[in-house]
Amino acid sequence: MSLSSQRSVADSFSSIPMDAGTDLNLQDGSRVAVIGGGPAGSFFTFLLLKMAEEIDLDLEVDIFEPRFFSRGGPSGCNHCGGIVSESLVQILATEGINLPAEVVQRSIESYVVHMDVGSVAIRSPAKESRIAAMYRGNGPREGGELQWESFDGYLQGLAVEKGAKIRHKLVTGVDWEDGKPRLTENDGTVSTYDLVTVSAGVNSNFIKLLKDSPSGIEPPKTTRTYICEFKVGRDGVKEILGNAMHVFLLSIPRLEFAALIPKGEFVTMVMLGDELDQELVHAFLNDPTVRRCFPTDAMPVVCSCSPLINMGATKRPYGDRIVMIGDSGVTRLYKDGIGASYRTAKAAASTAVFQGVSAESFEKNYWPACKAISSDNAIGKVIFGATTLFKHSKISRRAILRMTTLEQEEEKSPHMSSVLWNMFTGSAPYKEIFMSTLHPGFLGSLVWNLAHGVRPSAGNGKVA
């Protein structure tokens, strides 16, 4: 997707009566509205109030979130496969955010890569179980007695502890009065704020309200994914998947990526693809490689959805007194959306507290964080394009299997293992992954294993 094809959000704010170019600052008593109480909104609120406390700045923050993350099923759902990368787990710990046992459904110890030529388990390069599988909301429909806390609910709780208020209301309108944004709620309540932070995500209608308002913001480009919950039981999950996330590199037309994630009594299936539909879902579930790993005949489906995911970036996600974070602005391509939410939230919060809430302040201090993610995504598209080519070549699939298996069995330099691990987990930037593929050791081993890949004995998990 070409970023130049998207409308400049900076231009779109030109019709709003604002003090363009002035240095607007938050002061004691300033009101901040956060639209969306998911990770981006809660990270922003927590960090904003934490930073404000450091300089004795008293702010009033309202988080608008109509869902209740203490509830299971659709009313508490927040559309997510539910993986927090190992690098993000460590970063959050430095902020004082330590995921409790009630939030983590399972600690992921390894990734198992499945191909038609065989399977291989990849252990964490750090040899630690620091990847967390969890529910963004409070579990799927028919989850029964809920014995865990949702990730989003936990983050909201941290924001409330810092002094934020949760308003379980829908924002149905937005306009501007005397250069300040004014929000209308579904019960007719109208409130004016000094800053509006948009963290509603691409599945919310709020961005459409901005498009219809004088600001005229165009939503980012999106595509659909498919998420399905199977009820397997704790013993079944342990027996079938263990403490591993299972990833499938299959030569199925239109399928980009598919994974099975163990969570308590349930298994979450996540699929990404071109024009994803039921035909593609059935083709995946009926593939012999998938059925050997995960026969679904006796596993009831308790929940499924096809949410949108961000596939691009809003050109300039800010203006005077308004900033867009998380999916509303920019996120990492396919992976680590929660990590991108944290990074954009922190950059926006730091800007608002220490530099101001003018468009000029956001452009100077917030926009670079967005550009860094967007630029890295461009490299990610190249990597996924190359991966697609490899998936459609049986010789290449054998080479990947053989190279990874040897690295895991003989504890050799984990060239291919690290590339696959970082691609699946989102633990490293795409630029870092790309640079590791240019390492002479990676290239030499890949060529050697491609040569061996022509031998059928390299398949079925055997190494020639």
Secondary structure, 3 states (H helix, E strand, C coil): CCHHHCCCHHHHHHHCCCCCCCCCCCCCCCEEEEECCCHHHHHHHHHHHHHHHHCCCCCEEEEECCCCCCCCCHHHCCCCCCEECHHHHHHHHHCCCCCCCCCEEEEECEEEEEECCEEEEEECCCCCCCEEEECCCCCCCCCCCCCCCCHHHHHHHHHHHCCCEEECCCEEEEEEECCEEEEEECCCCEEECCEEEECCCCCCCHHHHHHHCCCCCCCCCEEEEEEEEEECCHHHHHHHCCCEEEEECCCCCCEEEEEEEEECCEEEEEEEECCCCHHHHHHHHCCHHHHHHCCCCCCCEEEEECCEEECCECCCCEECCEEECHHHCECCCCCCHHHHHHHHHHHHHHHHHHHCCCHHHHHHHCHHHHHHHHHHHHHHHHHHHHHHHHHCCHHHHHHHHHHHHHHHHHCCCCHHHHHHHHHHHCCCCHHHHHHHHCCHHHHHHHHHHHHHCCCHHHCCCCCC
